[in-house]
Amino acid sequence: MTARFPGQKYSSVADYASAMTKALASVRPGEIDRASAALKQAIRDDRLVFACGNGGSAAIANENTISASGDSEYIVRALAWARDNGMATVAMSGFAGGRSAPMADISLHVAAENYGVVEDSHQSLMHILAQYLRMSELPAERVRSIQF
């Protein structure tokens, strides 16, 4: 079980990095692949991809719907609206997952209870998805010739 911040003092910088590694590893197997497939399909279908976040998550909401707690009212309402309008949804959450984790078609939930670890994990997941999607569509010679 992860400790609530600041309930447990990190004894070194490596402890925080270890918490990040553990949080990223806690995402349910296959969910990142499902998210990338949904995003790839939206791109191929020339559909819009909307992003939203609440609080600190708003600053990193450049790729998906995001809420550290998973229970932000604005995010829950956005997911409900998207579902009611036939849109596929991806939720990023932490802590207990809140209402958004079970509402979304795809849930990228990180099992952590520290806002920094959760938000850093979400940012990493967005980079993972963006890099994969970008690279998967480029010819191999182009990937070798550009810097990401």
MARROLO-487664 format. One record per atom (N, C-alpha, C, CB): x, y, z. Coordinates in pm, whole numbers, padded with zeros to 5 digits, always signed. Glycine has a CB too. Layout:
XYZ/...
end
This chain:
+00084-00118+00000/+00000+00000+00000/+00089+00124+00000/-00096+00000+00122/+00055+00221-00083/+00133+00343-00090/+00090+00439+00021/+00118+00410-00227/+00186+00519+00067/+00158+00615+00174/+00101+00743+00116/+00285+00644+00255/+00022+00813+00195/-00030+00943+00155/+00079+01048+00176/-00159+00981+00236/+00090+01138+00080/+00189+01244+00090/+00134+01353+00181/+00225+01302-00049/+00206+01403+00276/+00346+01372+00309/+00357+01271+00422/+00419+01498+00346/+00271+01173+00429/+00271+01074+00535/+00398+00992+00546/+00159+00983+00517/+00471+00986+00438/+00597+00910+00440/+00706+00998+00381/+00584+00776+00360/+00810+01017+00455/+00920+01101+00410/+01011+01020+00318/+01000+01158+00531/+01044+01079+00203/+01140+01014+00115/+01279+01031+00174/+01133+01072-00029/+01355+00924+00180/+01490+00933+00236/+01592+00974+00132/+01530+00800+00298/+01553+00967+00003/+01643+01010-00104/+01560+01040-00229/+01752+00901-00134/+01625+01105-00324/+01559+01134-00452/+01521+01003-00520/+01651+01220-00544/+01604+00902-00502/+01577+00772-00564/+01446+00712-00515/+01692+00676-00536/+01405+00745-00391/+01277+00695-00341/+01160+00746-00424/+01258+00736-00194/+01166+00874-00464/+01060+00930-00547/+01060+00862-00683/+01078+01083-00563/+01178+00843-00742/+01188+00775-00871/+01134+00633-00860/+01334+00774-00920/+01159+00568-00750/+01108+00432-00728/+00955+00433-00718/+01168+00372-00600/+00900+00534-00653/+00753+00546-00643/+00693+00567-00782/+00714+00663-00550/+00761+00645-00866/+00714+00667-01004/+00715+00536-01082/+00802+00772-01076/+00823+00461-01071/+00835+00333-01142/+00724+00239-01099/+00973+00269-01116/+00700+00231-00969/+00594+00145-00916/+00457+00190-00965/+00598+00145-00763/+00434+00321-00968/+00306+00374-01014/+00281+00341-01160/+00300+00525-00993/+00382+00361-01245/+00366+00331-01388/+00342+00182-01410/+00489+00376-01467/+00410+00099-01332/+00393-00047-01345/+00255-00093-01297/+00501-00119-01265/+00183-00008-01222/+00053-00047-01170/-00061-00031-01270/+00023+00033-01047/-00036+00034-01383/-00141+00050-01485/-00180-00090-01534/-00093+00141-01604/-00308-00116-01537/-00360-00248-01575/-00304-00290-01711/-00514-00247-01578/-00248-00411-01719/-00191-00458-01847/-00290-00447-01962/-00144-00603-01833/-00243-00401-02073/-00325-00389-02193/-00397-00256-02209/-00425-00497-02194/-00412-00178-02100/-00487-00053-02110/-00413+00052-02193/-00514+00002-01971/-00281+00056-02184/-00206+00152-02266/-00220+00115-02413/-00056+00157-02225/-00216-00014-02444/-00237-00058-02583/-00377-00022-02631/-00214-00209-02595/-00477-00038-02546/-00614-00003-02583/-00626+00147-02607/-00713-00047-02473/-00560+00227-02522/-00564+00372-02539/-00497+00413-02669/-00496+00443-02420/-00383+00353-02699/-00313+00389-02823/-00395+00347-02945/-00173+00323-02828/-00461+00233-02938/-00545+00188-03049/-00663+00283-03070/-00596+00045-03024/-00724+00327-02961/-00837+00420-02972/-00793+00553-03031/-00903+00442-02835/-00678+00602-02986/-00627+00729-03040/-00587+00715-03186/-00507+00777-02958/-00524+00603-03220/-00484+00580-03359/-00606+00574-03450/-00403+00449-03371/-00713+00509-03403/-00837+00501-03482/-00899+00639-03499/-00937+00406-03415/-00898+00719-03393/-00953+00854-03403/-00874+00936-03505/-00950+00924-03265/-00744+00922-03505/-00660+00994-03602/-00689+00948-03743/-00511+00975-03570/-00698+00817-03762/-00727+00763-03896/-00864+00805-03946/-00718+00611-03894/-00960+00817-03853/-01097+00858-03891/-01110+01010-03899/-01197+00803-03790/-01000+01081-03879/-00997+01227-03882/-01096+01287-03782/-01029+01278-04023/-01099+01227-03664/-01187+01275-03557/-01110+01369-03465/-01245+01157-03477/-01183+01451-03394/-01122+01538-03295/-01092+01459-03168/-01214+01658-03264/-00983+01494-03103/-00949+01436-02973/-00952+01551-02873/-00808+01363-02976/-01042+01541-02776/-01055+01644-02675/-00976+01605-02551/-01204+01668-02640/-00919+01702-02485/-00844+01679-02361/-00896+01774-02255/-00692+01698-02383/-00905+01726-02132/-00941+01814-02023/-00879+01762-01894/-01095+01825-02008/-00859+01853-01803/-00803+01819-01673/-00853+01919-01572/-00648+01816-01677/-00835+01889-01446/-00879+01977-01340/-00762+02006-01248/-00998+01916-01262/-00750+02130-01203/-00640+02166-01114/-00507+02149-01184/-00644+02082-00987/-00411+02088-01115/-00279+02066-01173/-00284+01979-01297/-00188+02002-01072/-00381+01891-01305/-00395+01805-01422/-00434+01883-01547/-00497+01698-01396/-00493+02000-01530/-00529+02082-01646/-00405+02124-01723/-00608+02206-01602/-00296+02146-01651/-00172+02189-01716/-00110+02079-01801/-00072+02235-01611/-00138+01954-01768/-00080+01844-01844/-00181+01772-01933/-00016+01744-01751/-00300+01828-01947/-00408+01764-02021/-00398+01789-02171/-00543+01812-01971/-00283+01766-02227/-00264+01789-02370/-00294+01667-02455/-00123+01834-02396/-00313+01552-02395/-00334+01431-02473/-00462+01356-02437/-00217+01340-02455/-00513+01358-02314/-00627+01277-02271/-00708+01350-02163/-00578+01140-02218/-00819+01298-02123/-00897+01338-02007/-00826+01296-01880/-01037+01277-02012/-00808+01388-01784/-00716+01357-01673/-00771+01411-01541/-00575+01415-01700/-00756+01333-01433/-00787+01378-01297/-00704+01294-01201/-00940+01365-01266/-00618+01358-01122/-00535+01283-01028/-00622+01199-00935/-00447+01379-00946/-00728+01258-00882/-00815+01185-00790/-00913+01095-00863/-00890+01281-00701/-00941+01128-00989/-01043+01055-01063/-01183+01095-01025/-01026+00908-01042/-01196+01193-00938/-01327+01230-00887/-01361+01377-00909/-01334+01198-00741/-01284+01447-00992/-01312+01588-01019/-01444+01601-01093/-01197+01652-01102/-01533+01682-01039/-01669+01694-01094/-01669+01730-01242/-01747+01798-01017/-01583+01824-01283/-01579+01865-01423/-01536+01750-01514/-01482+01984-01441/-01446+01667-01466/-01399+01553-01546/-01509+01447-01554/-01269+01492-01485/-01575+01421-01444/-01685+01324-01443/-01795+01370-01539/-01743+01307-01300/-01828+01498-01537/-01930+01551-01629/-01885+01541-01774/-01962+01698-01594/-01757+01568-01801/-01705+01558-01938/-01713+01414-01987/-01560+01609-01946/-01678+01318-01902/-01688+01176-01939/-01832+01137-01966/-01628+01087-01829/-01923+01181-01882/-02065+01149-01902/-02115+01208-02033/-02150+01200-01784/-02078+01333-02062/-02120+01396-02186/-02065+01320-02306/-02074+01543-02191/-01936+01286-02300/-01874+01213-02411/-01943+01078-02433/-01723+01192-02385/-01969+01006-02325/-02038+00876-02335/-02177+00894-02395/-02048+00809-02196/-02250+00994-02349/-02386+01019-02398/-02387+01062-02544/-02453+01125-02313/-02274+01109-02595/-02265+01154-02733/-02184+01059-02820/-02204+01292-02738/-02168+00936-02776/-02107+00831-02857/-01957+00842-02876/-02171+00831-02988/-01890+00910-02787/-01745+00926-02799/-01673+00821-02714/-01702+01068-02758/-01559+00774-02763/-01474+00685-02684/-01403+00771-02579/-01370+00608-02774/-01382+00715-02460/-01320+00791-02352/-01202+00716-02292/-01422+00823-02245/-01100+00795-02255/-00983+00745-02184/-00970+00830-02059/-00853+00750-02274/-00965+00767-01943/-00947+00841-01817/-00811+00808-01759/-01060+00808-01715/-00746+00910-01707/-00623+00891-01630/-00657+00932-01487/-00502+00976-01688/-00628+00842-01393/-00658+00870-01253/-00551+00809-01164/-00798+00815-01215/-00558+00848-01039/-00471+00793-00936/-00555+00771-00812/-00350+00886-00906/-00490+00766-00696/-00558+00743-00570/-00651+00623-00585/-00638+00870-00525/-00778+00632-00549/-00871+00519-00560/-00938+00512-00696/-00976+00529-00452/-00912+00606-00785/-00971+00605-00919/-01096+00690-00930/-01004+00466-00958/-01159+00720-00817/-01277+00805-00818/-01387+00752-00908/-01239+00943-00861/-01473+00841-00951/-01585+00803-01039/-01542+00789-01183/-01696+00904-01029/-01433+00856-01223/-01395+00855-01364/-01337+00722-01411/-01296+00965-01391/-01261+00654-01327/-01197+00529-01369/-01299+00426-01421/-01118+00470-01253/-01407+00397-01347/-01503+00298-01399/-01594+00353-01510/-01588+00247-01286/-01603+00485-01523/-01690+00545-01625/-01630+00536-01765/-01718+00690-01591/-01499+00542-01773/-01431+00552-01902/-01426+00418-01973/-01290+00606-01883/-01419+00425-02106/-01401+00303-02185/-01265+00240-02156/-01414+00333-02335/-01165+00325-02137/-01029+00283-02111/-00980+00359-01989/-00935+00307-02235/-00926+00287-01891/-00882+00351-01767/-00732+00332-01748/-00958+00294-01646/-00659+00443-01751/-00516+00442-01722/-00499+00488-01578/-00435+00533-01823/-00524+00396-01487/-00520+00426-01344/-00385+00388-01287/-00633+00352-01269/-00322+00482-01216/-00197+00452-01147/-00226+00440-00998/-00090+00562-01175/-00177+00333-00939/-00202+00306-00797/-00100+00382-00714/-00195+00154-00767/-00127+00508-00692/-00042+00593-00609/-00130+00695-00539/+00068+00664-00694/-00086+00742-00424/-00164+00837-00346/-00084+00963-00317/-00212+00774-00216/+00001+01001-00408/+00082+01122-00397/+00058+01200-00524/+00237+01089-00376/+00008+01323-00512/-00027+01401-00631/+00090+01413-00728/-00074+01539-00590/+00211+01436-00677/+00327+01448-00765/+00352+01321-00843/+00451+01483-00684/+00348+01207-00776/+00371+01078-00843/+00260+01052-00945/+00376+00963-00739/+00136+01077-00908/+00023+01054-01000/+00035+01144-01123/-00112+01080-00929/+00055+01273-01102/+00062+01366-01216/+00186+01341-01302/+00062+01510-01167/+00299+01308-01241/+00418+01274-01319/+00396+01147-01400/+00541+01259-01228/+00327+01051-01341/+00295+00926-01413/+00202+00953-01531/+00231+00824-01318/+00103+01039-01510/+00012+01075-01619/+00089+01143-01733/-00100+01168-01569/+00178+01234-01697/+00259+01301-01799/+00343+01199-01875/+00351+01408-01734/+00401+01103-01804/+00480+00997-01869/+00393+00913-01962/+00547+00908-01764/+00273+00879-01916/+00182+00801-02001/+00146+00877-02128/+00055+00764-01923/+00127+01007-02116/+00096+01087-02235/+00214+01089-02331/+00059+01231-02196/+00335+01099-02279/+00453+01094-02365/+00466+00957-02431/+00581+01126-02284/+00442+00852-02356/+00447+00717-02412/+00350+00705-02528/+00415+00611-02303/+00226+00749-02508/+00126+00741-02615/+00163+00829-02735/-00011+00783-02562/+00204+00952-02710/+00238+01043-02820/+00357+00993-02900/+00267+01183-02766/+00461+00947-02830/+00579+00896-02900/+00545+00771-02981/+00693+00865-02799/+00470+00680-02921/+00433+00558-02993/+00349+00591-03117/+00355+00463-02901/+00247+00674-03100/+00161+00707-03214/+00240+00776-03325/+00046+00796-03169/+00325+00868-03288/+00405+00939-03389/+00499+00844-03461/+00486+01053-03324/+00571+00763-03385/+00668+00673-03446/+00602+00561-03526/+00757+00613-03339/+00486+00516-03483/+00421+00403-03552/+00373+00440-03691/+00304+00353-03470/+00355+00569-03717/+00307+00613-03847/+00419+00658-03942/+00210+00726-03829/+00541+00668-03891/+00653+00713-03974/+00727+00594-04033/+00749+00799-03893/+00779+00609-04155/+00864+00504-04211/+00990+00489-04125/+00902+00536-04358/+01044+00367-04117/+01159+00338-04031/+01277+00430-04062/+01201+00192-04048/+01303+00459-04190/+01416+00547-04223/+01395+00688-04170/+01437+00551-04376/+01273+00733-04165/+01243+00866-04113/+01263+00870-03962/+01098+00907-04148/+01223+00762-03893/+01241+00753-03749/+01390+00761-03714/+01179+00622-03693/+01473+00693-03794/+01617+00695-03770/+01681+00831-03797/+01684+00590-03855/+01617+00913-03881/+01680+01038-03923/+01635+01162-03845/+01652+01060-04067/+01534+01150-03758/+01489+01268-03683/+01506+01244-03534/+01341+01300-03716/+01510+01352-03462/+01522+01344-03318/+01386+01371-03255/+01628+01444-03265/+01348+01287-03161/+01219+01301-03094/+01238+01371-02962/+01153+01164-03072/
end
